[in-house]
Amino acid sequence: MVDMDDDELLDALGVEVVPLKASSRTPREERIIAGFEDILRFYQAHGRAPQHGEDGDIFERLYAVRLDQLRKLPEAHTLVAALDEPGLLAGAPSAAADVDALDEDALLAELGVGDVAPTEDDITVLRHVRSSVEKRAAEEVADRAPCRDFERFQPLFVRVEQELKAGVRKALRFGRDASVADGNFFIVGGQLAYVAEVGEIFKAPNGESDARLRVIYANGTESNLLRRSLQRALYKDDTGRRLSEPYMGPLFGEEAEPDDIESGTIYVLRSLSSHPFVTEHRELIHKIGVTGESVETRIAGAEKDATYLLAGVEVVATYKLHNLNRVRLEGIFHHLFGAAQLNLTIEDRFGHPVKPREWFLVPLNVIDEAVQRIRDGSITEVIYDPKSARLIDYAQTHYKDEP
């Protein structure tokens, strides 16, 4: 084989050698771009620009100051124009950051873009070593990531929002009960958060116990922040809330409330509709309601009301109750049988689509058991299982075990 040098060998292989181009940017420009890329990554992770305030973690507050300062640098607008698709630099500097009070050296120092950089062999400068403050911040702050199995948790958030609207759950100010346990729901930073897992308990450097959490957020992300970090965030957040467990409060109290009625009736109806689905499942489909008037008056004209499937109804059960809270009682039924709510759309008299509520695919004997449990106060101990069509112990089927 003929000996060839490197250039001849590459030429024989048809490989064109293109000399590497030296970067045309100065170190200062490179650092400005790198600083903005950090801000851009924050925006992509959280869907918003970093903000000032003690509620934010140390990195967000740093990025907020940096963003304000970049907005004041005309050259920065030119340098990152191609990267700034969200238009982050277009906003006005926040009043929380007194950028004008900084001279040029201080400004560049905050940005980390000082013109004079230490030499690579300067042994007096520590590199790649984080300060103790940064280390603590890194421990306290966990980056959110997409939740890969969010489909497991999404039904929980839907249910909890329904429970809040129905009054089954309450949003309580965080503080009186500062515990964080598996299965808890919180509102933090305006986001509904679910504690899916609590890791092994360990001793923090200050001697207090802590644990790593798996927290799922309603926007489809998750984080593995520390328990004490979540507690601190909830304490600092004026809107931070703990969601109570599903409990309606007293249905039969000694003192009257605005939605109380002196006496009333829980009524259960069966539809006489000729709709194919209703005809096929007539023995299972029931409407549950509460009224303070007579049931006969309540259902008068059902054939003309989409609420009653535009058909006559048959009263199959009634239960007389006294001094009850109608809103809470209806909320209990919607919470208990929500998973079995009839998903049927019909057209009203004007041809408009209507999805009637308060109709459920629940056997009559189960409704009867639910009413008895409402009376004795044990309704909060059970949930309805659509697969077996029965009430089962709530403690045996925790939310986290749902598919």
C-alpha positions in Angstrom: 0.0 0.0 0.0 1.3 3.4 -1.0 2.1 5.6 2.0 0.0 8.8 2.1 -0.1 11.6 4.6 -3.3 12.7 6.3 -4.2 15.3 3.7 -3.7 12.9 0.8 -5.7 10.2 2.5 -8.7 12.5 3.1 -8.4 13.8 -0.4 -8.5 10.2 -1.7 -11.6 9.5 0.4 -13.3 12.5 -1.1 -13.5 14.2 2.3 -13.4 18.0 2.1 -11.6 19.6 5.0 -13.3 22.7 6.1 -11.4 24.7 8.7 -13.2 25.5 11.9 -14.4 29.1 12.1 -13.5 30.9 15.1 -16.5 32.4 17.0 -17.2 35.9 15.9 -18.7 36.7 19.3 -16.9 38.2 22.2 -16.9 36.5 25.6 -19.2 39.2 26.8 -21.7 38.5 24.0 -21.5 34.7 24.6 -22.3 35.2 28.3 -25.3 37.5 27.6 -26.7 34.8 25.3 -26.0 32.1 27.8 -27.7 34.2 30.5 -30.8 34.7 28.4 -30.9 30.9 27.6 -31.3 30.2 31.3 -34.3 32.6 31.4 -35.7 31.0 28.3 -35.5 27.5 29.9 -37.3 28.8 32.9 -40.1 30.2 30.6 -40.4 26.9 28.8 -40.6 24.9 32.1 -43.1 27.2 33.8 -45.0 28.9 31.0 -44.2 32.4 32.3 -41.4 34.8 32.8 -39.5 34.7 36.1 -40.9 37.0 38.7 -39.6 39.0 41.7 -40.8 38.4 45.2 -40.0 36.4 48.3 -42.4 33.7 47.3 -40.1 32.8 44.4 -37.1 30.5 44.8 -33.6 31.9 44.6 -33.1 30.9 41.0 -36.4 32.5 39.8 -35.5 35.7 41.6 -32.1 35.7 40.1 -33.5 35.2 36.6 -36.0 38.0 37.2 -33.2 40.4 38.0 -31.2 39.2 35.1 -34.2 39.7 32.7 -34.8 43.2 33.9 -31.2 44.0 33.3 -31.1 42.5 29.9 -34.1 44.6 28.9 -32.0 47.7 29.7 -29.2 46.6 27.5 -29.8 47.6 23.8 -27.1 45.1 22.6 -29.0 42.3 24.3 -32.1 42.8 22.2 -30.0 42.4 19.1 -28.0 39.4 20.3 -31.0 37.3 21.4 -33.6 38.4 18.9 -33.6 35.1 17.2 -34.1 33.2 20.5 -36.7 35.5 22.0 -39.8 34.0 20.3 -41.9 34.6 23.5 -41.0 38.3 23.5 -39.5 38.2 27.0 -37.3 41.3 26.4 -40.3 43.3 25.1 -41.7 43.7 28.7 -40.8 46.7 30.9 -38.4 46.1 33.8 -40.1 45.4 37.0 -40.4 48.1 39.6 -39.1 45.5 42.1 -35.7 45.7 40.6 -33.9 49.0 40.7 -31.7 48.4 37.7 -30.9 52.1 37.2 -29.2 52.2 40.6 -26.5 49.8 39.3 -23.5 51.1 37.6 -22.2 49.3 34.5 -19.7 47.1 36.4 -22.4 46.0 38.9 -24.9 45.4 36.1 -22.5 43.2 34.2 -21.5 41.4 37.5 -25.1 40.6 38.1 -25.4 39.3 34.6 -22.2 37.3 35.0 -20.8 39.0 31.9 -17.8 40.9 33.3 -15.3 41.9 30.7 -12.3 40.7 32.7 -12.3 37.0 33.3 -9.7 35.0 35.4 -7.3 33.0 33.4 -7.8 29.2 33.2 -4.7 28.6 35.3 -5.5 31.0 38.1 -5.4 28.7 41.1 -6.9 31.4 43.3 -10.3 31.1 41.7 -12.6 28.2 42.5 -14.5 26.8 39.6 -17.5 24.5 39.5 -18.0 24.9 43.2 -21.4 26.1 44.4 -21.9 28.3 47.4 -23.7 27.0 50.5 -26.7 29.2 49.6 -26.8 27.7 46.1 -26.6 24.2 47.5 -29.4 24.8 49.9 -31.5 26.3 47.1 -30.8 23.4 44.8 -32.0 21.0 47.6 -35.2 23.1 48.2 -36.1 23.7 44.6 -36.9 20.8 42.3 -37.5 21.4 38.6 -40.8 20.3 37.3 -40.9 17.8 34.6 -43.7 16.3 32.4 -45.7 13.6 34.3 -45.4 10.6 32.0 -48.3 8.7 33.7 -50.5 11.8 34.1 -53.5 9.8 32.8 -53.5 8.0 36.2 -54.0 11.2 38.0 -56.1 13.4 35.7 -59.4 11.8 36.9 -58.4 12.8 40.5 -58.1 16.4 39.6 -61.4 16.4 37.7 -63.1 14.8 40.7 -61.5 17.2 43.2 -62.6 20.2 41.2 -66.2 18.8 41.2 -66.0 18.2 44.9 -64.9 21.8 45.5 -67.8 23.2 43.4 -70.2 20.9 45.2 -68.9 21.8 48.6 -67.8 18.3 49.4 -64.3 19.6 49.9 -63.2 22.9 51.4 -60.1 25.0 50.6 -58.6 25.8 54.0 -55.9 28.3 54.8 -52.6 26.4 55.2 -51.1 26.8 58.7 -53.3 25.3 61.4 -52.5 21.8 60.0 -49.1 21.9 58.4 -48.8 18.2 57.8 -48.1 16.8 54.3 -49.1 13.2 53.8 -49.6 10.8 50.9 -52.9 11.6 49.1 -53.2 15.2 50.2 -54.3 17.9 47.8 -53.1 21.5 48.0 -53.3 24.7 46.0 -49.9 26.2 45.7 -48.8 28.9 43.3 -52.2 28.9 41.8 -51.9 25.3 40.8 -53.8 22.3 42.2 -51.2 19.8 43.5 -51.5 16.2 44.6 -49.0 14.4 46.9 -48.7 11.0 45.1 -45.8 9.7 47.1 -43.9 10.4 50.3 -40.4 9.0 50.3 -38.3 7.7 53.1 -37.9 10.0 56.1 -34.4 11.3 56.7 -32.7 13.8 58.9 -32.0 17.3 57.4 -28.8 19.1 58.2 -30.6 21.1 60.8 -31.7 17.9 62.6 -35.3 18.1 61.6 -37.0 15.2 59.7 -37.8 15.6 56.0 -38.7 13.5 53.0 -38.6 13.7 49.2 -42.1 13.9 47.7 -43.6 13.1 44.3 -46.0 15.9 43.7 -48.3 15.9 40.6 -49.7 19.2 39.3 -53.0 19.7 37.5 -51.1 21.1 34.4 -49.6 17.6 33.8 -46.2 18.2 35.4 -44.6 16.8 38.5 -41.7 17.6 40.9 -39.7 15.8 43.6 -39.3 18.7 46.0 -38.7 18.2 49.7 -41.6 18.1 52.1 -40.4 21.1 54.0 -40.0 23.0 50.8 -43.6 22.4 50.0 -44.6 23.5 53.5 -42.5 26.7 53.2 -44.1 27.5 49.8 -47.5 27.1 51.2 -46.7 29.3 54.2 -45.4 32.1 52.0 -48.2 31.8 49.4 -51.1 34.0 50.5 -53.4 31.9 48.3 -51.9 28.6 49.4 -54.6 26.2 50.6 -55.0 22.7 51.9 -58.0 20.8 50.5 -60.1 19.1 53.1 -61.0 15.4 52.9 -64.4 14.7 51.3 -66.7 15.7 54.1 -69.9 17.6 53.8 -70.2 18.9 57.3 -73.5 18.5 59.3 -76.5 17.8 57.2 -78.9 17.8 60.1 -77.9 20.7 62.4 -79.6 22.3 65.3 -79.2 25.8 63.8 -80.8 26.7 60.5 -78.5 27.8 57.6 -79.4 29.8 54.5 -79.9 26.7 52.4 -81.7 24.7 55.0 -85.3 23.7 54.6 -87.5 22.7 57.6 -88.5 19.4 55.9 -88.0 17.9 52.5 -87.9 14.9 50.4 -85.2 12.9 48.6 -86.9 11.5 45.5 -85.8 8.8 43.1 -87.3 8.7 39.6 -87.2 6.2 36.8 -87.7 7.5 33.2 -90.4 6.4 30.9 -88.4 7.6 27.9 -88.4 5.6 24.7 -84.8 6.5 24.0 -83.0 3.2 23.0 -80.3 3.5 25.8 -82.9 4.4 28.4 -85.1 1.5 27.3 -82.3 -1.0 27.5 -81.1 0.2 31.0 -84.4 1.4 32.5 -84.1 -0.6 35.7 -80.6 0.9 36.4 -81.1 4.6 35.4 -82.3 6.8 38.2 -82.7 10.5 38.8 -81.9 11.6 42.4 -83.2 15.0 43.6 -84.1 16.9 46.7 -87.1 19.2 47.0 -88.9 21.2 49.7 -92.2 20.9 47.9 -94.3 17.9 47.0 -92.7 15.5 44.6 -95.8 15.6 42.4 -95.5 19.3 42.0 -91.8 19.0 41.3 -92.2 16.6 38.4 -95.3 18.2 36.9 -94.8 18.7 33.2 -91.8 16.3 33.0 -92.7 15.5 29.4 -91.8 19.0 28.3 -88.7 19.4 30.4 -85.3 18.2 29.1 -84.2 17.8 32.7 -86.5 14.8 32.8 -85.4 13.5 29.4 -88.6 15.0 27.8 -90.6 12.0 29.0 -92.8 11.0 31.9 -91.3 9.6 35.0 -92.1 7.1 37.7 -91.5 7.8 41.4 -89.8 4.7 42.7 -88.7 5.9 46.1 -89.0 8.8 48.5 -87.3 9.6 51.8 -88.6 12.3 54.2 -85.9 14.3 56.0 -86.0 17.2 58.4 -83.8 20.3 59.0 -81.6 19.4 56.1 -79.1 21.4 53.9 -80.3 20.9 50.4 -77.1 22.1 48.7 -74.9 19.9 50.8 -77.2 16.9 50.3 -77.3 17.2 46.5 -73.5 17.6 46.6 -73.1 14.3 48.4 -75.1 12.5 45.8 -73.1 14.1 42.9 -69.8 13.3 44.7 -70.9 9.7 45.6 -72.3 8.7 42.2 -70.3 11.1 40.0 -68.4 8.2 38.3 -71.8 6.7 37.3 -73.4 9.8 36.0 -75.5 9.2 32.8 -73.6 10.5 29.8 -76.6 11.2 27.4 -77.3 14.1 25.2 -80.8 14.9 23.9 -82.4 17.7 22.1 -84.8 20.1 23.9 -88.0 21.4 22.3 -86.1 23.9 20.3 -83.6 21.4 19.0 -80.8 22.5 21.3 -78.5 19.7 22.7 -79.0 19.2 26.4 -77.1 16.9 28.8 -79.4 16.3 31.8 -77.8 16.0 35.2 -78.8 14.1 38.3 -79.4 10.9 36.3 -77.1 8.0 37.4 -76.5 4.4 36.5 -77.0 3.1 40.0 -79.3 0.3 41.3 -82.2 1.4 43.5 -80.9 -0.7 46.5 -77.6 1.2 46.4 -79.4 4.5 46.5 -81.4 3.2 49.5 -78.2 2.2 51.3 -76.7 5.7 50.6 -79.7 7.4 52.1 -79.5 5.3 55.3 -75.8 6.1 55.5 -76.6 9.8 55.2 -79.0 9.5 58.1 -76.5 7.7 60.4 -73.5 9.8 59.3 -71.4 7.0 57.8 -71.7 8.2 54.2 -68.2 9.7 54.4 -66.8 6.2 54.9 -67.8 4.7 51.5 -67.4 5.4 47.8 -69.4 4.0 44.9 -67.7 1.4 42.7 -69.3 1.4 39.3 -67.7 -2.0 38.3 -69.4 -3.9 41.2 -72.3 -1.5 41.5 -72.0 -1.3 45.2 -70.8 1.0 48.0 -67.3 0.0 49.3 -65.1 1.1 52.2 -63.3 4.3 51.3 -60.2 3.3 53.3 -59.7 0.3 51.1 -59.7 2.2 47.8 -57.5 5.3 48.2 -57.3 7.8 45.4 -53.8 6.8 44.5 -54.8 3.3 43.7 -57.2 4.4 40.9 -56.0 3.6 37.4 
